[in-house]
Amino acid sequence: MIEPKKKKGGRPRTRELRPGDRVPLSLRVTLETKAKLDKTAADSGRSQSQEAEMRLEQSFEGERMLQDIEGLLDLAKEHEAVIRARALEQGKVAVLTEHELDSRLDTHLRKFTTMLVERGILPTPNPPRQPHPGYGFGDGEQP
């Protein structure tokens, strides 16, 4: 037996959607996240939807930027390896060891990532530590 097609709910569209058209998006967030979104939207003069959309777009852009930076760091490592090899062929001393180079590039990547997190472009990688109720952090360390 053939079942009839189910009707879609809601009002029918008057035209086809085009790039740039706004469409509804429903999601659930914590009360804290909603409060932050409401405050930043009010402070910036944007609607809640505009603020959420802007922050989503920034997160995608931040991820793309980080991938680009990681690619550039890989190229820099390859370039340094070529320079080091040529220097060794010519009997010159290579300035940095592989470990020193990796350490310096990793330091720069960490600093740049931290800057992107501080500016809100990338999400915080790990949530901040919370003290144990009544005991603090347990190791005398502050967050």
C-alpha positions as CSV (number, residue, x, y, z in Angstrom):
1,M,0.0,0.0,0.0
2,I,1.3,3.5,-0.9
3,E,1.3,6.0,1.8
4,P,0.3,9.6,0.9
5,K,3.0,12.3,1.2
6,K,3.0,14.1,4.5
7,K,2.3,17.8,4.3
8,K,5.1,20.1,5.5
9,G,4.1,22.3,8.5
10,G,4.1,26.1,8.4
11,R,3.3,28.6,5.7
12,P,4.5,27.7,2.2
13,R,7.4,29.6,0.8
14,T,6.6,32.3,-1.7
15,R,10.0,32.0,-3.4
16,E,13.1,29.9,-3.5
17,L,15.9,30.7,-1.0
18,R,19.0,32.5,-2.3
19,P,22.4,32.9,-0.8
20,G,22.3,35.5,1.9
21,D,18.7,34.9,2.8
22,R,18.0,34.5,6.5
23,V,16.5,31.2,7.7
24,P,15.4,30.2,11.2
25,L,17.8,28.3,13.5
26,S,16.7,26.8,16.8
27,L,19.2,25.7,19.4
28,R,19.5,25.2,23.1
29,V,22.1,26.8,25.2
30,T,22.8,27.1,28.9
31,L,21.3,29.9,30.9
32,E,24.8,31.4,31.3
33,T,25.5,31.4,27.6
34,K,22.1,33.1,26.9
35,A,22.8,35.7,29.5
36,K,26.2,36.4,27.9
37,L,24.6,36.6,24.5
38,D,21.9,38.9,25.7
39,K,24.4,41.3,27.4
40,T,26.8,41.5,24.4
41,A,23.9,42.0,22.0
42,A,22.5,44.8,24.2
43,D,26.0,46.4,24.5
44,S,26.6,46.3,20.8
45,G,23.1,47.4,19.7
46,R,22.5,44.2,17.8
47,S,19.6,41.8,18.1
48,Q,20.2,38.5,19.8
49,S,20.1,36.7,16.4
50,Q,22.5,39.2,14.8
51,E,24.9,38.7,17.8
52,A,24.7,34.9,17.6
53,E,25.2,34.9,13.9
54,M,28.2,37.2,14.1
55,R,29.8,35.0,16.8
56,L,29.2,31.9,14.8
57,E,30.8,33.5,11.7
58,Q,33.8,34.6,13.8
59,S,34.3,31.1,15.1
60,F,34.4,29.7,11.6
61,E,36.8,32.4,10.5
62,G,39.0,31.8,13.6
63,E,39.2,28.1,12.8
64,R,40.2,28.8,9.2
65,M,42.8,31.3,10.3
66,L,44.3,28.8,12.7
67,Q,44.5,26.2,10.0
68,D,46.2,28.8,7.7
69,I,48.7,29.6,10.5
70,E,49.5,26.0,11.1
71,G,50.1,25.5,7.4
72,L,52.4,28.5,7.4
73,L,54.3,27.1,10.4
74,D,54.7,23.8,8.6
75,L,56.1,25.6,5.6
76,A,58.5,27.6,7.8
77,K,59.7,24.3,9.3
78,E,60.3,22.9,5.8
79,H,62.1,26.1,4.7
80,E,64.3,26.0,7.8
81,A,65.2,22.4,7.1
82,V,66.2,23.2,3.6
83,I,68.3,26.2,4.7
84,R,69.9,24.0,7.4
85,A,70.7,21.2,4.9
86,R,72.3,23.7,2.5
87,A,74.3,25.3,5.3
88,L,75.6,21.9,6.3
89,E,76.5,21.0,2.7
90,Q,78.6,24.2,2.5
91,G,80.3,23.4,5.8
92,K,78.5,26.1,7.7
93,V,77.0,25.5,11.2
94,A,73.2,25.4,11.3
95,V,72.0,28.0,13.8
96,L,69.1,26.1,15.3
97,T,68.7,22.4,16.1
98,E,65.4,20.8,15.0
99,H,64.2,20.7,18.6
100,E,65.0,24.5,19.0
101,L,63.2,25.3,15.8
102,D,60.1,23.3,16.8
103,S,60.1,24.9,20.2
104,R,60.3,28.4,18.8
105,L,57.5,27.8,16.3
106,D,55.3,26.1,18.9
107,T,55.8,29.0,21.2
108,H,54.7,31.4,18.4
109,L,51.7,29.3,17.6
110,R,50.7,29.1,21.3
111,K,51.0,32.9,21.6
112,F,48.9,33.5,18.5
113,T,46.3,31.0,19.6
114,T,46.1,32.6,23.0
115,M,45.5,36.0,21.3
116,L,42.7,34.6,19.2
117,V,41.1,33.1,22.3
118,E,41.4,36.4,24.3
119,R,39.8,38.3,21.4
120,G,36.9,35.8,21.3
121,I,37.7,34.6,17.8
122,L,38.5,31.0,19.0
123,P,36.7,29.2,21.8
124,T,38.6,28.6,25.1
125,P,40.3,25.2,24.6
126,N,39.7,24.0,28.2
127,P,37.2,25.4,30.7
128,P,38.9,27.2,33.6
129,R,39.5,25.2,36.7
130,Q,36.8,25.4,39.3
131,P,37.7,25.2,43.0
132,H,36.5,22.3,45.0
133,P,33.8,23.6,47.4
134,G,35.4,24.2,50.7
135,Y,38.9,23.2,49.6
136,G,39.9,25.7,47.0
137,F,42.2,24.3,44.3
138,G,44.0,22.0,46.6
139,D,47.5,22.9,45.3
140,G,47.6,26.5,46.5
141,E,47.3,27.5,42.8
142,Q,44.9,30.2,41.6
143,P,43.2,29.9,38.1
